[in-house]
Amino acid sequence: MARGWESKSVEDQLAEAEAARDAQAKPHLSADEREKRARRESLLLSRAQIVERLKRVTNARYRAQLEKSLEHLDKQLQDLE
């Protein structure tokens, strides 16, 4: 029984060490950087959705609206960088 507890402790220690290494490997971002990254990901997701809609749209007015939206998103992405 003592041996089982000992191996469990070693496993826990190895898991903690690995978690600590992972935490150090990830860059620590400031609040502004995290917000900027989240904003960029949101814009990229919106852009992907619009591109998918453009592939299927048949109405010319809706296509024009989507193209304007795409241009606007591209400008916002460019401004972020």
C-alpha positions as CSV (number, residue, x, y, z in Angstrom):
1,M,0.0,0.0,0.0
2,A,2.8,2.4,0.8
3,R,4.3,1.7,-2.6
4,G,1.0,2.7,-4.3
5,W,0.8,6.0,-2.4
6,E,4.4,6.7,-3.3
7,S,3.9,6.2,-7.0
8,K,0.8,8.4,-6.9
9,S,2.9,11.2,-5.3
10,V,5.5,10.8,-8.1
11,E,2.8,11.0,-10.8
12,D,1.4,14.1,-9.1
13,Q,4.8,15.7,-9.0
14,L,5.5,14.9,-12.7
15,A,2.1,16.4,-13.6
16,E,2.7,19.5,-11.6
17,A,6.2,19.9,-13.2
18,E,4.7,19.5,-16.7
19,A,2.0,22.1,-15.9
20,A,4.6,24.5,-14.7
21,R,6.7,24.1,-17.9
22,D,3.6,24.7,-20.0
23,A,2.7,27.8,-18.1
24,Q,6.2,29.2,-18.6
25,A,6.2,28.4,-22.3
26,K,3.1,30.5,-22.9
27,P,3.8,34.1,-23.2
28,H,2.3,36.4,-20.6
29,L,0.2,38.9,-22.3
30,S,-1.0,42.2,-20.9
31,A,-4.7,43.1,-20.7
32,D,-4.4,45.2,-23.9
33,E,-2.6,42.5,-25.8
34,R,-5.3,39.9,-24.8
35,E,-8.0,42.3,-25.8
36,K,-6.3,43.0,-29.1
37,R,-5.9,39.2,-29.8
38,A,-9.5,38.6,-28.9
39,R,-10.7,41.4,-31.2
40,R,-8.5,40.0,-34.0
41,E,-9.9,36.5,-33.6
42,S,-13.5,37.9,-33.6
43,L,-12.8,39.9,-36.8
44,L,-11.3,36.8,-38.5
45,L,-14.3,34.7,-37.5
46,S,-16.7,37.4,-38.9
47,R,-14.6,37.5,-42.1
48,A,-14.8,33.8,-42.5
49,Q,-18.6,33.8,-42.1
50,I,-18.9,36.6,-44.7
51,V,-16.7,34.8,-47.2
52,E,-18.8,31.6,-46.8
53,R,-22.0,33.6,-47.4
54,L,-20.5,35.2,-50.5
55,K,-19.9,31.8,-51.9
56,R,-23.7,31.0,-51.7
57,V,-25.3,34.4,-52.3
58,T,-27.4,34.9,-55.5
59,N,-29.0,38.3,-54.7
60,A,-26.9,41.1,-56.2
61,R,-27.8,43.6,-53.5
62,Y,-27.0,41.2,-50.7
63,R,-23.7,40.4,-52.5
64,A,-22.8,44.1,-52.6
65,Q,-23.6,44.5,-48.9
66,L,-21.5,41.5,-48.0
67,E,-18.6,42.8,-50.1
68,K,-18.8,46.1,-48.3
69,S,-18.8,44.3,-45.0
70,L,-15.8,42.3,-46.1
71,E,-13.9,45.5,-47.1
72,H,-14.8,47.0,-43.7
73,L,-13.5,44.0,-41.8
74,D,-10.3,43.9,-43.8
75,K,-9.7,47.6,-43.0
76,Q,-10.3,46.9,-39.3
77,L,-7.9,44.0,-39.4
78,Q,-5.3,46.1,-41.1
79,D,-5.7,48.9,-38.5
80,L,-5.2,46.3,-35.7
81,E,-1.8,45.4,-37.1
